[in-house]
Amino acid sequence: MLASFKRFAEEHPRVATWVVLAVGMVIIFLWASKDVELLWYQRLVMALSCVGLAGVCAWITGWE
């Protein structure tokens, strides 16, 4: 599985960056908000926002 992701990352570096950032940001969000009273759909919206923000970050860093 690692070899297939490595090949995918070489072929599509921005998408791979997006995936890695999104996973990290969602994990950090879930960890940081574990003591906060949020409904399930509020957590879902925030997690999707993290994924979108990760996409914007990957797009901006790909400008160079």
N, C-alpha and C positions, 0 to 999 in steps of 0.2 A: 504494500500500500504506500509506503514511503517513497519507493521508486516511482510509482505512478504520479504522486503529487509533485515530486521533483521534476519530472518530465513536463507535467502540466504547468508548473511554475516557470520553467524555461520558455515554454511556448506562449504563455499568457501572464507576463509578470505583474501587470496591474490588477488583474482579477485575483491572482494568488495573494498579492499584498492586501487586497480588499478582504479576502477570506480570513487571513491571519489577523488583521486588525479587528475585524468584526468579532471574531471569536474571543479575542483578548478583551475587547471593550465590553462585550456582554458579560463575560465572566467577572470582570471588575465591577460592573454595575450591579450584578446580582449579589456579589460579596459585600459591596459597600451599602446596599440597601436591605440587607437581611434583617435589620432591627427596625425598619421603617414599615409602618402600616400602609400597605398598598393593596389594592384589589388585583386580581389576576390579570384583568385587561389593562390596568395601568402599568403593570410590569411588562406586559406584552408590547404596549405602545412604546415604552421607554427602550425595550430591547430592540425593537424595530428601528427606533430613532438612532440607537447606537450603530446598527448595521448601515443605515443611511449615512451617518456621519463618517463612518469608516470608508464608505465608498467615495465620499467627497475628499477625504484625506488622501486616499490612494490616487484619485484623479489629479489632485493638486501636486502631489509629489512626483507624478509622472510627467509633469511639464518640462522638467529639466532635460 
